[in-house]
Amino acid sequence: MPIQPALFETHEIRRVYDEASEIWWFSVVDIIQVLIQQPDYQRARKYWKVLKGRLAKEGSELVINCYQLKMTASDGKQRLTDVATAETLLRLVQSVPSPKAEPIKLWLAKVGYERMQEMADPALSLDRARETWQKHGRSEKWIQQRMTGQETRNKLTDYWTNHDIQKGKEFAILTNIIHQEWSGVSVKAHKTIKGLQDHNLRDHMSEAELIFTALAELSTRQIAETDEATGMAENKVAATKGGAIAKQARQALEAKTNRPVVSADNFLPPGKALRPKAMKKDGEKK
């Protein structure tokens, strides 16, 4: 899923999609700016700082549920920004007296409703994704592999959900274990190799990277199902074993082709990527 601002009326609300936890994170200050109808970003930022301090003194969980992620600021630079999920923002809106409160709540609910629609009818999500990938110049072969990989991913996360794994941090931990095991690098390091910032790594994988990711996640699910893995400890074991199966296949292919599977190739427009870091072999320090 491409990362881009969401629009509320004429206002851009910055958001970042975390593919590991599969959660949208929205800029809190952007929401505050709309609520208090303040065109000056710095004044909205100060308002949020004061409000955050008051909520913290009151022991509100809203502050605890806010995190910081890097987002593109008005000057084009990446800066740490307070972010929250749509669910947390719906509660936060109640703390700000504003005529825009109800419209914002409806807008946030709509964001969630669109996700619910896609869960009820996955074809909607697939159609939207296919259209976006086509616009970005992906081949039909790549798109088919990406969609197949997503189906494999969904079956794995469904298993996790039904076996005491919490969506969010725990999803991200297990995803990283699988990825580190099969590829030899973490999700974060893989993004750095490709020169990516706030982008979905899978949307910038090569066909081979998609295939090995899918193999690792398929293997993980089938091992977990066989072992009836429940909870983090048991699913970490399944994740390591599943990733190791794809690792063996990757190493076998690399030995035959003398070419690494994990590459710096991505689908970013020219000038949008960071300078990729050099690849390191298995066993080398990263």
Secondary structure by P-SEA (a helix, b strand, c coil): cbbbbbbcccbbbbbbbcccccbbbbcaaaaaaaaaccccaaaaaaaaaaaaaaaaaacccccccbbbbbccccccbbbbbbbbcaaaaaaaaaaccccaaaaaaaaaaaaaaaaaaaaacaaaaaaaaaaaaaaacccaaaaaaaaaaaaaaaaaaaaaaaccccccaaaaaaaaaaaaaaccccaaaaaaaaccccccccccccaaaaaaaaaaaaaaaaaaaaaccccaaaaaaaaaaaaaaaaaaaaaaaaaaccccccccccccccccccccccccccccc
